[in-house]
Amino acid sequence: MTETADRVANQALRNDLEDVYGRYEELRSGVDELQRSIATMRVSAASPDGAVHATVNADGDLIGLRLDQHACREWNVDTLARVIVETVQHASAGKHRQVEHLVTTHRPPDEAAAA
């Protein structure tokens, strides 16, 4: 009788281990996907008038800047500098929101429900 009970207990442990390993594989796959998404992330923002466009990567580094001819001709350098900085900051804030969204959507179902 104890031999049968041991077999049942062992099978239950094997089943539990398979479940845990399956969840681990799902989490690992999700983390890999999250890392790929963040690594390729690009976030752009434009100034309110559209004269300045800035693009940042996941690290917040400025990787693209486009200036309208109007901005270069009509604005003084201080105004242009201020608008560029504000637009880059706006893109960086958008990057933070996107990273937060990605992390939230990649949480395991149990953890996402608790948040």
N, C-alpha and C positions, 0 to 999 in steps of 0.2 A: 504494500500500500504506500509506504514512504517513497519507493522508487517511482511510482506513478505521480505522486505529489511533487517530487523533485523534477520530473520531466515537465510537468505542467508549469512549475515555477520557472524553470529554465527557458521554456518556450515564451512565457510572459516577458521575461527579461530580454530575450532576443527581439521580441516584437517592440518592446519599449526602446531598445537600442536602435532598431531600424527607424522608428519614428523620430528619435532624436537626430540621427544621422540625416534623415530626409529634411528635417527642418534646418539643420546646419547647412546643407547643400543649397537650400532655397535662400537662406540668409547670405551665404557666400556669393551666390549668383547675383543677388540684389545689390550687394556692396560693389561687385565688379561693374555692374551696370551704372551705378551711381558714380563711381570713379570715372568711367568713360564719359558720362554726361557732363560732369564738372570739368574734366580735362578739355573738352571741346567747346565749352560754353563761351559765347560771345554775346554781350549785351550792349545795345546802342541806345543813345538818347539824343534828342535834338533840343536846341534852345527854343523858347516859346515862338520866336518868329521864324524858326527853321534855318537861320543863317549859319549855325554851328551844329555839326553832327560829330559825336564822339562815340567810340566803341572801346569797351574794356573787356579783358578776358577774366577768367575765374579768379585770378589773383588780384584783380582790380587794376592791372597794368593797362595803361592807355595803349591800344594797338592800332587805332585808326582815328584820324581827325580830318574832317572836311569843312572848309570854310567857304561860304558864299562870297562871291565877288563884292557884293554890297557891303558885307561886314568889313572886308579888307579896305575898301575905298572910303566908306562913310564914317566908320567908327574910329575914335582915337585909340591908341594902343592900350590905354588903361581899361576902356570899355571892352575892347576885344578880349583882353586877358581875363577880365572878370567873367565875361560870358563863357569863355572856354572853360575856366575852372568850375563854374556852376554846372555846366553841361556834363563835364567829366564826373562831377560829384553825383549828378542825377543818374548817370549810367552806372556808377558804382553802387548806388543805393538799389537800383534795379537788379544788379548782380546779386546783392545780398538777399533780396526777396526771392529771386529764382533759386539760389542755393537752398534757402530755407524750404521752399516749396518742394524741391527735389528730395531733400532729406526727409521731409514729412511724408511724401508719397512712397518712399522706399522703406518706411518702417514696417516691421512685422505687424500683422493685423492685431495681435494682442496688445502690443506696445502703442500702436496708433490709437486704439480705442481708449487707452488709459490717459493719453495726453490731453 
